[in-house]
Amino acid sequence: MNVNVEANLASRPKLQDFKNYNRSEAILKKLYSMLYVNGPGHGTFLSLPFDQLIEHGTGHLFKWRRENPTPEEIELTGRGCADPRAVAELANAGGYSAYVLHPGVAAYASNFVKPDLPLIYKIDGRLNQPDTASIQSVIGDIKDAVNLGATAIGTSLYPGSDMIRKDMERVATVVREAHANGFPAVVWAYARGEGVDNIKDTLYWTSTACTLAASMGADIIKTKYPAPVTDKNRDEYFAYIQSQEKKVKGIEKYLEFEPEKGEQLSHEQLVERVTYLTDAAPESFMVVSGGPKIKGNAKEELVEQTKVVMEGGAEGRIIGRNFWGVPMEEALDLTSAVKEAMKDTKYRRAFSRGTFTFK
């Protein structure tokens, strides 16, 4: 199996296409700033999110504390890397396409982050304690985003639970309001809910989430890396897909992309999986998350994942804990490695496509 990067990129949207999506010039200029001016450029995207603490709570703070910081260090960057001041320092130095913050943190960090670095204002959030919520709460508003000089509005969509009907209406409203006020809409799209907890990051559910987000009008979709099944969730995933065969003809095809027990998928097979995400949302830009904190050789894993994502046609990555969850020098080294992988000329995106001719 050979990877045809050119063919995979051919199905992706061009920035100029968004003129035909009824997007304003203000939205196009903000997208241009993130995709072409900042970050790796050439139509690619690498963002630094710091929105995890509202979801995971403060349980992680202890592992991110520095040993014996001086008062001067504490004043500048806090006691550890999970401090908004430390994240701001990384954001300023890393050369990202954008950074992501919730309202209160965005207001605080505006004292430290360079004003020309695009802010994605995450308008909603949720806490996973005591139980994982299947819908997010809106905790910000568009006027606040305007006052903070934000570049885009971020919101989350969670298919997979009984809350999805209400969630679709909520997200559609956020997207409409963002567009009406000249903001691109960035939709976090991945499955959540009791019925899918063990299979939420599988290829079927990630691609389904992407399709829904595109249907809501997402300009950029942030989704999960489509994880192959493991021995722990194989039976549940196969049973779910098979249970849907009568209602959804052809869904059983998804099972062909999973590894046999004890097998590992090849690089080419992983790339093919990503093409099913990008094909699920050809009208939206797509970025793939960095996932949980990587154990072992983080640089090697992040670069390999990035190559898979980019070869599959996605526009880029959004990586949080694997960047800001390590010391500054290491974070910049990891960032540089990922950006270099993304700057390969074969991943560059034209601003516009050729025009159709009619005989």
C-alpha positions as CSV (number, residue, x, y, z in Angstrom):
1,M,0.0,0.0,0.0
2,N,1.4,3.4,-1.1
3,V,0.5,6.7,0.4
4,N,-0.6,9.3,-2.2
5,V,-0.3,12.5,-0.3
6,E,-1.2,14.7,-3.3
7,A,-4.5,12.8,-3.7
8,N,-5.2,13.1,0.0
9,L,-4.7,16.8,-0.1
10,A,-6.8,17.2,-3.2
11,S,-10.0,16.6,-1.3
12,R,-9.3,19.2,1.3
13,P,-10.8,22.7,1.3
14,K,-8.9,25.8,0.2
15,L,-9.2,29.0,2.2
16,Q,-10.7,30.8,-0.7
17,D,-13.5,28.2,-0.8
18,F,-14.9,29.7,2.4
19,K,-16.0,32.8,0.4
20,N,-18.6,30.4,-1.1
21,Y,-19.6,29.2,2.3
22,N,-21.1,32.7,3.1
23,R,-18.2,33.5,5.4
24,S,-17.3,37.2,5.9
25,E,-14.0,38.8,5.0
26,A,-13.3,39.1,8.7
27,I,-13.5,35.3,9.1
28,L,-11.3,34.7,6.1
29,K,-8.7,37.1,7.4
30,K,-8.6,35.4,10.8
31,L,-8.3,32.0,9.3
32,Y,-5.5,33.3,7.1
33,S,-3.7,34.6,10.1
34,M,-3.7,31.2,11.8
35,L,-3.0,29.1,8.7
36,Y,-0.6,31.2,6.7
37,V,0.9,33.9,8.9
38,N,1.5,32.2,12.3
39,G,2.7,28.7,13.1
40,P,4.2,26.5,10.4
41,G,2.4,28.4,7.7
42,H,1.5,27.4,4.1
43,G,-2.0,26.4,5.1
44,T,-1.0,24.2,8.0
45,F,-1.9,24.6,11.7
46,L,-0.2,23.9,15.1
47,S,-2.0,25.1,18.2
48,L,-1.2,25.1,21.9
49,P,-4.3,24.4,24.1
50,F,-4.4,25.1,27.8
51,D,-8.0,24.1,28.4
52,Q,-7.5,20.8,30.2
53,L,-7.7,21.9,33.9
54,I,-11.4,22.8,33.7
55,E,-12.0,19.2,32.5
56,H,-9.5,17.3,34.7
57,G,-9.6,19.5,37.7
58,T,-6.5,20.3,39.8
59,G,-5.5,16.7,40.4
60,H,-2.6,17.0,37.9
61,L,-1.1,20.1,39.4
62,F,1.3,18.3,41.7
63,K,3.1,16.4,39.0
64,W,3.7,19.7,37.1
65,R,5.3,21.6,40.0
66,R,8.9,22.6,39.8
67,E,11.3,21.8,42.7
68,N,12.4,24.8,44.7
69,P,11.6,27.7,42.3
70,T,12.9,31.1,43.3
71,P,10.5,33.9,44.2
72,E,11.5,35.6,40.9
73,E,10.7,32.5,38.9
74,I,7.3,32.1,40.7
75,E,6.4,35.7,39.9
76,L,7.2,35.3,36.2
77,T,6.0,31.8,35.5
78,G,4.4,30.4,38.6
79,R,5.4,27.2,40.5
80,G,5.1,24.8,37.6
81,C,4.4,24.4,33.9
82,A,0.6,24.1,34.5
83,D,0.5,27.8,35.4
84,P,-1.0,30.3,32.8
85,R,2.2,32.3,33.1
86,A,4.4,29.4,32.2
87,V,2.0,28.5,29.3
88,A,2.1,32.1,28.1
89,E,5.9,32.0,28.1
90,L,5.8,28.9,25.9
91,A,3.2,30.4,23.7
92,N,5.3,33.5,23.1
93,A,8.4,31.5,22.2
94,G,7.0,28.5,20.4
95,G,5.7,30.1,17.2
96,Y,2.2,28.5,17.2
97,S,-0.7,29.1,14.9
98,A,-2.9,29.9,17.9
99,Y,-3.3,29.2,21.6
100,V,-6.5,28.1,23.4
101,L,-7.8,29.3,26.7
102,H,-11.1,29.5,28.6
103,P,-12.5,33.0,29.4
104,G,-11.1,33.7,32.8
105,V,-7.7,32.3,32.0
106,A,-7.7,34.2,28.7
107,A,-8.3,37.5,30.5
108,Y,-5.4,36.8,32.9
109,A,-3.0,35.5,30.3
110,S,-3.6,38.6,28.1
111,N,-1.2,40.3,30.5
112,F,1.6,38.0,29.3
113,V,0.9,36.7,25.8
114,K,2.0,38.6,22.7
115,P,-1.0,40.5,21.3
116,D,-0.4,39.3,17.8
117,L,-0.6,35.6,18.7
118,P,-4.1,34.3,17.7
119,L,-6.4,33.4,20.6
120,I,-9.0,30.7,20.3
121,Y,-11.5,31.6,23.0
122,K,-13.0,28.3,24.3
123,I,-16.5,29.4,25.1
124,D,-17.6,26.2,26.9
125,G,-16.2,23.5,29.3
126,R,-17.1,20.6,31.5
127,L,-15.7,18.7,34.5
128,N,-15.3,14.9,34.4
129,Q,-15.9,14.5,38.1
130,P,-17.8,12.8,39.6
131,D,-19.0,11.5,36.2
132,T,-18.0,12.4,32.7
133,A,-20.5,15.0,31.3
134,S,-21.9,14.4,27.9
135,I,-22.4,18.0,27.1
136,Q,-20.5,21.2,27.9
137,S,-21.6,24.3,29.7
138,V,-21.3,27.7,28.0
139,I,-19.1,29.8,30.3
140,G,-18.2,32.7,28.1
141,D,-19.8,35.0,25.5
142,I,-19.0,36.5,22.2
143,K,-18.7,40.1,23.6
144,D,-16.0,38.9,26.0
145,A,-14.1,37.3,23.1
146,V,-14.3,40.6,21.2
147,N,-12.9,42.5,24.1
148,L,-10.1,40.1,24.5
149,G,-9.1,40.4,20.8
150,A,-9.8,36.7,20.1
151,T,-9.3,35.3,16.7
152,A,-11.7,32.4,16.8
153,I,-14.4,30.8,19.0
154,G,-14.0,27.3,20.2
155,T,-16.8,24.9,21.3
156,S,-17.2,21.2,21.8
157,L,-19.6,18.7,20.3
158,Y,-20.1,15.2,21.9
159,P,-22.0,12.6,19.9
160,G,-22.6,9.3,21.7
161,S,-25.2,10.1,24.4
162,D,-28.8,11.0,24.8
163,M,-27.7,14.6,25.2
164,I,-26.6,14.9,21.5
165,R,-29.9,16.4,20.3
166,K,-29.6,19.3,22.7
167,D,-25.8,19.5,22.1
168,M,-26.3,19.9,18.4
169,E,-28.7,22.8,18.9
170,R,-26.3,24.4,21.4
171,V,-23.2,24.1,19.2
172,A,-25.1,25.3,16.1
173,T,-26.1,28.4,18.0
174,V,-22.5,29.1,19.1
175,V,-21.3,28.6,15.5
176,R,-23.9,31.0,14.1
177,E,-23.1,33.6,16.7
178,A,-19.4,33.3,16.1
179,H,-19.9,33.7,12.3
180,A,-22.3,36.7,12.8
181,N,-19.6,38.4,14.8
182,G,-16.8,37.8,12.3
183,F,-15.2,34.8,14.1
184,P,-14.2,31.4,12.7
185,A,-15.7,28.5,14.7
186,V,-13.4,25.8,15.9
187,V,-15.4,22.7,17.0
188,W,-13.9,20.1,19.3
189,A,-15.6,16.9,17.9
190,Y,-15.3,13.5,19.6
191,A,-17.6,11.0,21.1
192,R,-18.6,11.0,24.8
193,G,-21.2,9.2,26.8
194,E,-21.9,6.1,28.8
195,G,-22.8,4.1,25.7
196,V,-19.5,4.8,23.9
197,D,-16.9,5.3,26.7
198,N,-14.8,2.3,25.8
199,I,-15.0,2.9,22.0
200,K,-15.1,6.7,21.8
201,D,-11.8,7.1,20.0
202,T,-12.4,4.5,17.3
203,L,-12.5,5.3,13.6
204,Y,-16.3,5.1,13.3
205,W,-17.0,7.5,16.2
206,T,-14.2,10.0,15.4
207,S,-15.3,10.2,11.7
208,T,-19.0,10.5,12.8
209,A,-18.1,13.3,15.1
210,C,-16.3,15.1,12.3
211,T,-19.3,14.8,10.0
212,L,-21.6,16.3,12.6
213,A,-19.2,19.2,13.3
214,A,-18.9,20.0,9.7
215,S,-22.7,19.9,9.5
216,M,-22.8,22.5,12.3
217,G,-20.7,24.9,10.2
218,A,-17.3,24.3,11.8
219,D,-14.5,26.1,10.0
220,I,-11.9,24.1,11.9
221,I,-12.5,20.7,13.4
222,K,-10.4,19.4,16.3
223,T,-10.7,15.7,16.7
224,K,-9.0,12.7,18.2
225,Y,-6.4,10.5,16.6
226,P,-8.5,7.5,15.3
227,A,-7.2,4.8,17.6
228,P,-7.0,1.2,16.4
229,V,-9.0,-1.2,18.7
230,T,-7.2,-3.1,21.4
231,D,-7.9,-6.4,23.1
232,K,-9.8,-4.4,25.8
233,N,-12.4,-2.9,23.5
234,R,-12.3,-5.1,20.3
235,D,-15.3,-7.2,21.2
236,E,-17.4,-4.1,22.3
237,Y,-16.6,-2.2,19.1
238,F,-17.2,-5.1,16.8
239,A,-20.5,-5.9,18.5
240,Y,-21.6,-2.2,18.2
241,I,-20.8,-2.0,14.5
242,Q,-22.5,-5.3,13.8
243,S,-25.6,-4.2,15.7
244,Q,-26.0,-1.3,13.3
245,E,-25.6,-3.3,10.0
246,K,-29.4,-3.5,9.3
247,K,-29.9,0.3,9.9
248,V,-26.7,1.5,8.2
249,K,-25.7,-0.5,5.1
250,G,-22.0,-0.7,4.7
251,I,-21.0,0.2,8.2
252,E,-19.4,-3.2,8.6
253,K,-16.6,-1.9,6.3
254,Y,-15.1,-0.1,9.4
255,L,-14.1,-3.5,10.8
256,E,-11.8,-4.1,8.0
257,F,-9.5,-1.3,9.1
258,E,-8.8,-2.8,12.5
259,P,-5.7,-4.9,13.3
260,E,-5.9,-8.6,14.0
261,K,-5.3,-9.6,17.6
262,G,-1.6,-9.1,18.4
263,E,-0.9,-7.2,15.2
264,Q,0.2,-3.6,14.7
265,L,-1.0,-1.4,11.8
266,S,1.6,-0.1,9.4
267,H,2.3,3.6,8.8
268,E,0.4,3.4,5.5
269,Q,-2.6,1.8,7.2
270,L,-2.7,4.5,9.9
271,V,-2.6,7.1,7.1
272,E,-5.5,5.5,5.4
273,R,-7.5,5.7,8.6
274,V,-6.9,9.5,8.7
275,T,-8.3,9.9,5.2
276,Y,-11.6,8.6,6.5
277,L,-11.7,11.5,8.9
278,T,-10.8,14.1,6.3
279,D,-13.3,12.6,3.8
280,A,-16.0,12.8,6.5
281,A,-15.6,16.6,6.6
282,P,-14.3,17.9,3.2
283,E,-15.7,21.3,3.9
284,S,-13.8,22.0,7.1
285,F,-10.2,22.3,8.0
286,M,-9.2,19.5,10.4
287,V,-6.6,19.2,13.2
288,V,-5.9,16.2,15.3
289,S,-5.1,16.3,19.0
290,G,-1.9,15.2,20.7
291,G,-3.7,12.9,23.1
292,P,-2.6,11.9,26.6
293,K,0.9,12.6,27.9
294,I,3.2,10.4,26.0
295,K,5.4,7.9,27.9
296,G,8.8,7.1,26.4
297,N,10.3,8.9,23.4
298,A,7.8,11.8,23.0
299,K,9.6,13.5,20.1
300,E,9.7,10.3,18.0
301,E,6.0,9.6,18.7
302,L,4.8,13.1,18.1
303,V,6.7,13.4,14.8
304,E,5.5,10.0,13.6
305,Q,1.9,10.9,14.5
306,T,2.2,14.2,12.8
307,K,3.5,12.6,9.6
308,V,0.5,10.2,9.7
309,V,-2.0,13.0,10.2
310,M,-0.5,15.3,7.5
311,E,-0.1,12.5,4.9
312,G,-3.8,11.6,5.5
313,G,-4.8,15.1,4.5
314,A,-5.4,16.9,7.8
315,E,-4.3,20.5,8.2
316,G,-2.4,20.0,11.4
317,R,-2.2,19.3,15.1
318,I,-3.4,20.7,18.4
319,I,-1.0,19.6,21.2
320,G,-1.3,20.5,24.8
321,R,0.1,18.4,27.7
322,N,2.8,16.9,25.5
323,F,4.1,20.5,25.0
324,W,3.4,22.5,28.1
325,G,3.6,19.5,30.5
326,V,7.4,19.4,30.2
327,P,10.2,21.8,31.0
328,M,10.4,24.9,28.7
329,E,13.6,23.8,26.9
330,E,12.1,20.3,26.1
331,A,8.8,21.8,25.1
332,L,10.4,24.1,22.5
333,D,12.5,21.2,21.2
334,L,9.3,19.1,20.8
335,T,7.5,22.0,19.2
336,S,10.3,22.6,16.7
337,A,10.4,18.9,15.8
338,V,6.7,18.8,15.0
339,K,6.8,22.1,13.1
340,E,9.7,20.9,11.0
341,A,7.8,17.7,10.1
342,M,4.8,19.9,9.1
343,K,6.9,22.2,7.0
344,D,7.7,19.5,4.4
345,T,6.8,21.0,1.1
346,K,4.5,18.1,0.2
347,Y,2.0,19.3,2.9
348,R,1.7,22.9,1.6
349,R,-1.8,24.1,0.8
350,A,-2.6,26.5,-2.0
351,F,-4.7,29.5,-1.0
352,S,-7.2,28.9,-3.8
353,R,-8.0,26.3,-6.3
354,G,-8.1,26.4,-10.1
355,T,-11.4,27.7,-11.6
356,F,-13.8,25.5,-13.5
357,T,-14.2,26.0,-17.2
358,F,-17.3,25.2,-19.1
359,K,-17.7,24.4,-22.8
